[in-house]
Amino acid sequence: MDIFENLLRENMISLERFVRFRIADSFDAQDIIQESCIAAYKNFQQLKNRDAFKGWLLRIAANKCNDYYSKKAKTQQITESFSQFVWLETPLERQKKEAVLETLKQLNEKDRQILYLFFFCDWSQDKIAEQLNIPVGTVKSRLHYAKKNFKHLYPDPFRPKGEKQMKKLPDILPPYTIEKSDLPPFDVRCEELRGFCILLKVGSHTAWGCYEQPHKALTQYTSANVTQKAEIHGIQGVEIEACEHIPTPDGKEKITQRQYVAQLTDTHCRYLAESHIENGVKRLFTFLDSDIFAINWGLGEDNCGFETNMTAKGIITQNGSVLTTDATQEVTDIVGRYKVTICGKTYDTVCAVNIGHYGGIIAIEQYLDKNGRTVLWRRFNRNDWAFHRYEKLWTDILPDSETLTVNGATYVHWYDCITDYIL
């Protein structure tokens, strides 16, 4: 089994990191690491593709972690589990943690258990019902009353001094028009963090929402605040607290809280770190975690980030709905000047097109005004994007949606994003 031992040795750090991200107790984490190694050894002959060893090993570890939480849930041994989660040790986070833990102590054990599984472990109601061997209806009822009891006991929400109330995003995307201008595109400095459209200054805030085709209803929105200065691996930036809201079929919301650290320089804007709770464990990724971080938040060599000083470079050319580029990696370029009319206002904008993100499967149009602020953000999917999931091309899923042709490939308009900047 020299091959197995070599593969295990090469991937042991990844395995340990994976498990310790998910299991707060160091002794339990070590047990799960050992159990994962033993299970991998016993089943190694079943792995046909040795190049897939790392992913296969981590799937075994993920199952072991799920079993761990299942046993804990069934025995209701979760009273002390809340305090084991890693919280960002900022003044605001310490206040929140103390308030949450103090409120949880006042609840009965069943209320603590259902809140733990639903919010901290991010389990669905069906999975909770399965693990606790109770009907889904009972889970819904218990969760309803647990949230009600928690809300009754929890003190007033914390809000940093000077934080402004964000404007409410509309439930339906306001109609808009995009008119090509004969004027040459202007240069613009964009200090927004891509993905949030938020300025990286302490006290900044934003709310942005996604509106999918064809119904153009709000399918997800995020609120974010820049709370304070922060430092990661000796690099200074600012911390962003973000709260993602995704409506669920039962008329409620799935809420995910994330923290980011980002940096603005004279030439670039970039992510430095991201953290969130997953399966009951606070996970933290930084720009040094190149294999994970770069896929979701990184850009450029050594994660240099996104250019802030934007100008038309001619890297991407546009002729109507046809885009072409010789670039072989992700690239952003200004392709033209447009008048965008939305919410009763007309903005003089340039269109910055991004091609190549996530391996070239999506294309982005971002309309920026002269202040460097996002007026409208539009996503297009390559026609075969996520075909394994939907088993359809996007021209079949959204036959009436606008399309772009990028180097001969068809991209279909999926959704738009707007922020409270234009409201």
C-alpha positions in Angstrom: 0.0 0.0 0.0 2.9 2.4 -0.7 0.7 4.3 -3.1 -2.0 4.8 -0.5 0.6 5.9 2.1 2.2 8.4 -0.3 -1.2 9.9 -1.3 -2.3 10.1 2.3 0.9 11.8 3.3 0.6 14.3 0.5 -3.0 15.2 1.5 -2.8 14.9 5.3 -2.5 18.7 5.8 -5.7 19.3 3.7 -7.5 16.6 5.7 -6.5 18.0 9.0 -7.4 21.5 7.9 -10.8 20.3 6.5 -11.8 18.5 9.7 -10.6 21.2 12.2 -12.6 23.8 10.2 -15.7 21.8 11.0 -15.1 20.3 14.5 -14.4 22.8 17.3 -13.2 20.2 19.9 -9.6 19.4 19.1 -9.8 15.8 20.6 -13.0 15.0 18.6 -11.4 16.4 15.5 -8.3 14.2 15.9 -10.6 11.1 16.3 -12.4 12.0 13.1 -9.2 12.4 11.2 -8.1 9.0 12.4 -11.5 7.4 11.5 -11.3 9.0 8.0 -7.8 7.6 7.4 -8.9 4.1 8.5 -12.0 4.3 6.3 -9.9 5.5 3.3 -7.4 2.6 3.8 -10.2 0.0 3.9 -11.9 1.3 0.8 -8.8 2.5 -1.2 -9.1 -0.4 -3.7 -12.6 0.9 -4.8 -11.0 4.2 -5.9 -10.5 3.8 -9.6 -9.1 7.3 -10.3 -6.1 7.9 -8.1 -5.9 11.5 -9.2 -9.2 12.1 -7.4 -7.8 10.9 -4.1 -7.9 14.3 -2.3 -11.6 14.9 -3.1 -12.5 11.3 -2.3 -10.7 11.6 1.1 -12.4 14.8 2.0 -15.8 13.4 1.2 -15.1 10.6 3.6 -14.1 13.2 6.2 -17.3 15.2 5.5 -19.4 12.1 6.1 -17.6 11.5 9.4 -18.2 15.1 10.5 -21.9 14.7 9.6 -22.1 11.5 11.7 -20.5 13.4 14.5 -23.1 16.1 14.5 -25.9 13.6 14.0 -24.9 11.7 17.2 -24.6 15.0 19.1 -28.0 16.1 17.9 -29.7 12.8 18.9 -28.3 13.0 22.4 -29.0 16.8 22.7 -25.4 17.4 23.9 -25.3 20.9 22.5 -25.5 23.1 25.6 -21.8 24.0 25.5 -21.4 23.8 21.7 -22.4 27.4 21.0 -19.5 28.8 23.0 -17.0 26.6 20.9 -17.7 28.5 17.7 -15.0 30.9 16.5 -16.2 34.5 16.4 -14.3 37.4 15.0 -12.9 39.1 18.1 -14.0 42.7 17.3 -15.8 44.8 19.9 -19.1 44.5 18.0 -18.7 40.7 17.6 -17.8 40.2 21.3 -21.0 42.1 22.2 -23.0 40.0 19.9 -21.5 36.7 21.1 -22.1 37.6 24.7 -25.7 38.6 24.0 -26.4 35.5 22.0 -24.9 33.1 24.5 -26.6 34.8 27.4 -30.0 34.6 25.6 -29.4 30.9 24.8 -28.7 30.1 28.4 -32.2 31.3 29.3 -33.9 29.0 26.8 -34.9 25.4 27.5 -32.9 22.6 26.1 -35.2 21.8 23.2 -35.2 25.4 22.0 -31.4 25.5 22.2 -31.2 22.3 20.2 -33.4 23.3 17.3 -31.7 26.7 17.0 -28.3 25.1 17.1 -29.1 22.6 14.3 -30.9 25.1 12.1 -28.7 28.2 12.4 -25.3 27.0 13.6 -25.2 23.7 11.7 -27.2 25.0 8.8 -29.3 21.8 8.6 -32.6 21.8 6.6 -35.8 21.1 8.4 -36.0 17.7 6.6 -32.6 16.7 7.9 -33.4 17.8 11.4 -36.5 15.7 11.3 -34.6 12.7 10.1 -31.9 13.0 12.7 -34.2 13.6 15.6 -36.8 11.0 14.4 -39.7 13.5 14.6 -42.1 14.7 11.9 -41.2 17.8 9.8 -44.3 19.5 11.1 -42.9 19.1 14.7 -39.6 20.6 13.6 -41.4 23.6 12.0 -43.4 24.2 15.2 -40.5 23.8 17.5 -38.4 26.2 15.4 -41.1 28.8 15.2 -41.5 28.9 19.0 -37.8 28.7 19.6 -37.2 31.7 17.4 -40.1 33.5 19.1 -38.7 32.8 22.6 -35.2 33.8 21.5 -36.5 37.1 20.0 -38.4 37.9 23.2 -35.3 37.4 25.4 -32.7 38.9 23.1 -31.7 42.6 23.7 -32.1 45.3 21.1 -30.0 44.6 18.0 -26.5 46.1 18.1 -25.8 48.8 15.6 -22.5 50.6 15.4 -22.6 54.4 16.0 -23.2 56.3 12.8 -24.5 53.3 10.9 -27.3 54.3 8.5 -30.4 52.4 7.8 -30.3 50.9 4.4 -33.0 51.6 1.8 -35.4 48.7 1.1 -34.8 47.1 -2.2 -37.9 46.7 -4.4 -39.5 43.2 -4.7 -39.6 43.5 -8.5 -36.8 44.9 -10.6 -37.7 48.4 -11.8 -37.8 48.7 -15.6 -34.7 50.0 -17.2 -33.3 51.0 -20.6 -29.7 50.9 -21.9 -29.0 53.3 -24.8 -25.7 53.3 -26.6 -23.9 56.7 -26.6 -21.9 58.1 -29.5 -19.5 59.7 -27.1 -16.2 58.0 -26.3 -16.0 56.1 -23.0 -14.6 58.0 -20.0 -12.0 56.8 -17.6 -13.2 56.0 -14.2 -11.8 55.1 -10.8 -14.0 52.4 -9.1 -13.2 51.9 -5.4 -16.1 49.4 -4.9 -15.4 45.9 -3.8 -16.5 43.5 -6.6 -19.4 41.4 -5.6 -20.7 43.9 -3.0 -20.5 47.3 -4.7 -19.4 48.7 -1.3 -16.8 51.4 -0.8 -13.9 50.3 1.5 -14.2 53.0 4.1 -15.2 52.5 7.7 -18.9 53.5 8.0 -19.8 52.6 4.4 -22.9 50.5 3.8 -24.8 49.0 1.0 -27.7 46.7 0.1 -27.8 44.9 -3.2 -30.2 42.4 -4.7 -30.4 39.8 -7.5 -33.4 39.7 -9.9 -33.7 36.6 -12.0 -35.2 36.3 -15.5 -37.9 36.1 -16.6 -40.0 37.1 -13.6 -37.5 39.7 -12.4 -38.4 39.1 -8.8 -36.0 39.7 -5.9 -34.4 36.2 -5.3 -31.6 37.2 -3.0 -30.3 40.3 -1.3 -27.3 41.2 0.9 -26.7 44.0 3.3 -23.2 45.0 4.3 -21.4 47.4 6.5 -17.7 48.3 6.8 -17.2 48.2 10.5 -13.6 48.8 11.3 -9.9 48.6 10.2 -8.5 45.1 10.1 -5.2 43.3 9.4 -4.6 39.9 7.9 -1.0 38.4 7.7 0.5 41.8 8.2 -1.7 43.5 5.5 -4.0 46.2 6.5 -7.5 46.6 5.2 -11.1 46.9 6.5 -13.6 44.5 7.9 -17.0 44.0 6.2 -20.0 42.4 8.0 -22.4 41.0 5.4 -25.8 39.3 5.8 -27.2 37.3 2.9 -31.0 36.8 2.7 -32.5 34.1 0.5 -36.3 33.7 0.5 -37.4 30.1 1.0 -40.6 28.4 -0.5 -42.3 28.6 2.9 -42.3 32.4 2.7 -39.4 32.8 5.2 -35.7 33.5 4.7 -32.4 31.6 4.9 -29.9 34.0 6.4 -26.2 33.6 6.2 -23.8 35.9 8.0 -20.3 36.4 6.6 -17.3 38.5 7.5 -14.7 39.8 4.9 -11.5 41.7 5.1 -10.6 43.7 2.0 -8.0 46.2 0.9 -8.0 49.3 -1.3 -4.7 50.6 -2.8 -3.9 53.2 -5.3 -4.3 50.7 -8.1 -6.2 47.7 -6.9 -9.1 46.5 -4.7 -9.0 43.0 -3.3 -10.3 40.4 -0.9 -7.9 39.3 1.9 -10.2 37.0 3.9 -13.6 35.5 4.2 -15.3 33.7 7.1 -18.7 32.1 7.7 -20.3 29.3 9.7 -20.7 26.0 8.0 -21.8 22.7 9.6 -21.5 24.4 13.0 -17.9 25.5 12.5 -16.7 29.0 11.8 -14.6 28.7 8.6 -11.9 31.2 7.7 -10.1 31.5 4.4 -7.4 34.0 3.6 -5.5 35.0 0.5 -2.8 32.5 1.5 -5.3 29.6 1.0 -4.6 29.8 -2.8 -6.3 26.5 -3.7 -9.6 27.5 -2.1 -9.5 31.3 -1.9 -8.6 32.2 -5.5 -11.6 30.4 -7.0 -14.2 32.4 -5.1 -12.5 35.7 -4.2 -9.1 36.0 -5.8 -8.0 37.6 -9.0 -4.7 38.1 -10.8 -1.2 37.0 -10.0 -0.6 36.6 -6.3 -4.2 37.8 -5.7 -3.4 41.3 -6.8 -7.1 42.0 -7.1 -9.3 44.2 -9.3 -8.0 47.3 -11.0 -9.5 50.5 -9.6 -8.3 52.8 -12.4 -10.4 51.7 -15.4 -10.0 52.8 -19.0 -10.9 51.3 -22.4 -7.8 49.2 -23.4 -9.2 47.5 -26.4 -8.6 44.0 -24.9 -12.3 43.3 -25.5 -14.1 44.5 -28.6 -17.8 44.8 -28.9 -20.0 44.8 -32.0 -23.6 44.9 -30.9 -24.1 41.7 -28.9 -20.9 40.1 -30.1 -17.8 40.3 -27.9 -14.3 39.1 -28.8 -11.0 38.9 -27.0 -7.6 37.3 -27.5 -7.1 37.1 -23.7 -6.6 33.6 -22.4 -7.3 34.4 -18.8 -9.9 36.4 -16.9 -10.0 40.0 -18.2 -12.1 43.2 -17.6 -12.3 46.0 -20.1 -14.5 49.1 -20.8 -16.3 48.4 -24.1 -18.5 51.5 -24.5 -20.5 54.4 -23.1 -24.2 54.1 -22.4 -27.2 56.0 -20.9 -28.9 53.8 -18.3 -32.3 55.0 -17.2 -33.7 53.3 -14.1 -35.9 54.4 -11.2 -36.8 57.6 -13.0 -33.1 58.7 -13.3 -30.7 58.6 -16.2 -27.1 57.9 -15.7 -24.1 58.5 -18.0 -22.1 55.3 -17.7 -19.4 53.1 -19.1 -19.9 49.4 -19.5 -17.1 47.3 -18.0 -17.3 43.7 -19.3 -15.7 40.8 -17.4 -14.9 37.6 -19.3 -13.2 34.5 -18.0 -14.5 34.4 -14.4 -15.0 30.9 -13.0 -13.1 29.4 -15.9 -14.9 31.4 -18.6 -18.4 30.1 -17.8 -20.0 33.5 -17.1 -19.8 37.0 -18.5 -20.6 40.2 -16.6 -21.7 43.7 -17.7 -21.2 46.4 -15.1 -22.4 49.9 -15.8 -20.4 52.5 -13.8 -21.2 56.2 -13.5 -18.6 58.9 -13.3 -18.4 58.5 -9.5 -17.2 55.0 -10.1 -20.4 53.5 -8.6 -22.4 50.6 -10.0 -25.7 51.6 -11.6 -26.6 48.2 -13.0 -24.8 44.7 -12.9 -25.9 42.0 -15.4 -24.8 38.3 -15.4 -24.8 36.0 -18.5 -24.3 32.2 -18.3 -22.5 30.3 -21.0 -25.1 28.1 -22.6 -23.8 24.9 -21.0 -23.2 26.3 -17.6 -24.3 23.8 -14.8 -25.7 21.4 -17.5 -25.1 18.5 -15.1 -27.5 20.1 -12.6 -30.3 21.4 -14.9 -29.8 18.9 -17.8 -30.8 21.8 -20.1 -29.1 24.5 -22.0 -29.8 28.0 -20.9 -31.3 28.9 -24.3 -34.0 26.2 -23.3 -34.3 27.4 -19.7 -34.7 31.1 -20.6 -35.6 31.1 -24.3 -36.7 34.7 -24.3 -33.6 36.1 -22.5 -31.1 38.3 -24.1 -27.9 36.6 -25.4 -24.3 37.6 -26.0 -21.8 35.9 -28.2 -18.4 35.7 -26.7 -15.7 34.4 -29.0 -18.3 32.4 -30.8 -20.0 30.9 -27.7 -23.5 31.8 -26.6 -24.1 33.4 -23.2 -27.7 33.8 -21.8 -28.8 36.7 -19.5 -29.7 35.1 -16.1 -30.1 37.9 -13.6 -29.5 41.6 -12.8 -28.3 43.3 -9.6 -28.9 46.7 -8.3 -27.9 48.5 -5.1 -29.5 51.1 -2.9 -27.1 53.6 -4.5 -29.7 54.2 -7.2 -32.8 54.3 -5.0 
